[in-house]
């Protein structure tokens, strides 16, 4: 018989890591989504798009921002683990 630990084995949340990653995510998220909004507005003026085109472009850039934030959180979890297994 093997001595495997169960998935519900003693795990402890590492709060300093969680707080660090969430704080960085808030800061980076504000920059990413602000840039998506402003960039969509600026590009729509440059390309001569109307109001609808502006909103569509901003939505596309916002979606890209969501993907960036998901990638950031996943990478940050590898560097700063949220859970310590005991």
N, C-alpha and C positions, 0 to 999 in steps of 0.2 A: 504494500500500500504506500502510496506517495503522500508526503506531508505538504499538500497544497493549502495555501491560505484561501479562505472563502472571500468572495467579493465584498462581503460586509465586514471584513476584518477591521480591526481598529485603525481608523483613519482620522487624522486631525487636520483641520483647515489651518493653513498658514496665513493668518490675517494680514500681516505686513505685506506679503506678496500680493494678496488680493487687492488691498487698498492701493498699492503702488500701481498695479496694472490698470485698475479702474480709474485712478486719477489721470494717468497718462492717456487712457482712452478718451476721457472727457476732453482733455486739452487737444489731442490730435483730432478727435471727432469735430470739435468746433472749427478747427482750421480746415479740415477736409470738406465739411458740408458748407462752410462759408465760401470756400473757393469754388465749390460746385455751383452754388447760387450765383455768385458774382461772375464766374467764368461763363456760365450759361447766358447770363444777361449781356455780357460784353461780346461774346461770340455771335449772339443773335443780332446785335446791332451791326457788327462787322459784316455779317452775311446778309443783312437786310431782311431777316425773318420778322414776321408779325408777332403779335402777342401769343398766339397759339404755338408757333414755332419756338418762341422763347420758353414757354412752359414745358414743352416736350423736351427741348435740349437740357433744361435744368433737371427734369426728371431722369433723363439718361445719365447725366453727370452725378446726380444724387445716388442712383443705383450703383454706379462705379465706386462712389464713396463708401457705400455699404460694403461692397466687396473688399475695399481697402481696409476697412475697420475689422471685418471678419478675419482677414489675413493677419492684421496686427495682433488681435487678441489671441489667435492660435499660436503665433510666433512667441508672444509674450508668455504664454503658459508653458512653453518649452523651456524658456529661460528662467522664469519665476514660477515654479510649480505651486498650484493652489492647495494641493493636498499632500500631506506627509504620511506615509504608511508606517505604522508602528509595528 
